Amino acid sequence: MKKFPAGFYFGAATSSHQVEGNCDNDWSRWEKKNAERLAAEYVSNKSGLSDPFYEAGSNPENYISGNSVDHYSRFEEDFTHAEKIGLNSYRFSIEWSRIEPADGKWDEKEIEHYIKVIKTLRKKNIEPFITIWHWPLPVWLADDGGIMNPRFADYFSRYASKLAESFGKDVSFYITINEPEIYSLNSYMLGKWTPQKKGVLNYYRAIKVLIRAHNAAYKKIKEKNASASAGPACNMTYFESGGGVINNILVRIAAYLWNMFFISRVKRHSDFIGINYYFHNRIRYGLNKNDNEKVSDMGWELYPAGISYILDKIKKLNLPVYITENGLADENDLHRGWLLTETLKAVYKSIENGIDVRGYFHWSLLDNFEWDKGFWPKFGLISVDRRTMKRTLRGSADVYRNIIKRGLDI
Ligand code: BGC
């Protein structure tokens, strides 16, 4: 059995809007307006009969986060489960709209809430990894241009500074922005998510804003807590060439634009790189030609080996790495144990090859609200029955526990 280096962080991740319940932000507003449309789109894309998610996917209620899985009030119970799995770290996000419900007005009670969350983790020897922003915006800011407000970097870094000051020495790890690429793509290029802007130019503008926001927040965090580490969580894809010169060139362009553009502009203001790994694209003349031997409930190809390629590529940046997300929608837990094991094997080998990977966070600790797909995709190591809010560990949580305890059989 091979054990990971001492001090390696084995964790799981969530985000506030997806698990807490009762958020009042631009997303919660958008969901209510768009639920009927999203349900109708689901119906028009599916044949119905053989689809196990049809009932949920065709119901507008599925698309409204509502009380979600009530992690806001059940966090202690959830951490007891995390402890049972053997996790020594937990990545979660702070809900900006709770902390700053109006421009420059801090809600001290909500800050106290998160301090309690952090202290509860600490008591259980679970290291908190705080995501400062995992996409939803306070309504006042969304109504004033959102990330396109010329002062966005100031607002964001002021908020980051407030968190670093309030949490003090209890927090050593900050993830500034979650997946700037995915947010910019869906909200500013494809027009899928609020505020539904479209166009390549908008994507570029959004990414530039987020680069500035990250760099400004990094400086503020360090001013308040010089010993804390901060970095972004980037979505990185394994682009593989389908063969031939043209595909090789396309792969290089895609890998540069998607994987390297953001990180190379913030690396001087980052103590680590967070990588969220989900996707493999075998490129053949612009099309995605994967084998799809195994797929998740959302139809995403499961390709754990691809993470080695990404880790190899980012070695040159010379920064410690955390896998800040990796997981799948898998209600019946058919592939989760396999995906976890194979991904961790690849990570282990990368460490042996000299890449400084310091942690792995499975997405997700709990079943949760999967953005414009709503509740039907089940990402949790722990399943949640939303009628009773009962938590049940899936079998793959045992697989994870064994790896953490005993190591990997390689
Ligand atoms: C996001 C999560 C999301 C997960 C699965 C990542 O892109 O950070 O919020 O739930 O992927 O889609």
Residues whose N, C-alpha, C, O or C-beta is under 5 A from the ligand:
A	BS01	BGC	I182
